[in-house]
């Protein structure tokens, strides 16, 4: 049988990642932005999702400082 769990108060919640922080809507073809310390797979997933939503194409490449995203179309 499971023991009763202890209730803990006053522990702050971890920060949530905010959607929509990347400036996809403001980009024109050839513009780029850097996601410092970004995960390439996560950024590529965001690129695909926003590309479908906005009718644009984006490409990402890993750089030393993070992941850079360019608008292609």
CORRA-V639070 format. One record per residue. N is the residue number from 1. PHI is phi as a letter, one per 30 degrees, with the letter a starting at -180 (999 if undefined). Layout:
N:PHI
N:PHI
//
This chain:
1:999
2:d
3:d
4:d
5:d
6:d
7:d
8:c
9:c
10:i
11:c
12:d
13:d
14:d
15:d
16:d
17:d
18:d
19:d
20:i
21:d
22:d
23:d
24:e
25:d
26:d
27:d
28:c
29:e
30:j
31:d
32:b
33:b
34:c
35:c
36:e
37:h
38:d
39:c
40:e
41:d
42:d
43:d
44:d
45:d
46:d
47:e
48:d
49:d
50:d
51:d
52:d
53:d
54:c
55:i
56:b
57:b
58:b
59:b
60:b
61:b
62:d
63:b
64:e
65:d
66:l
67:b
68:c
69:c
70:c
71:d
72:c
73:b
//
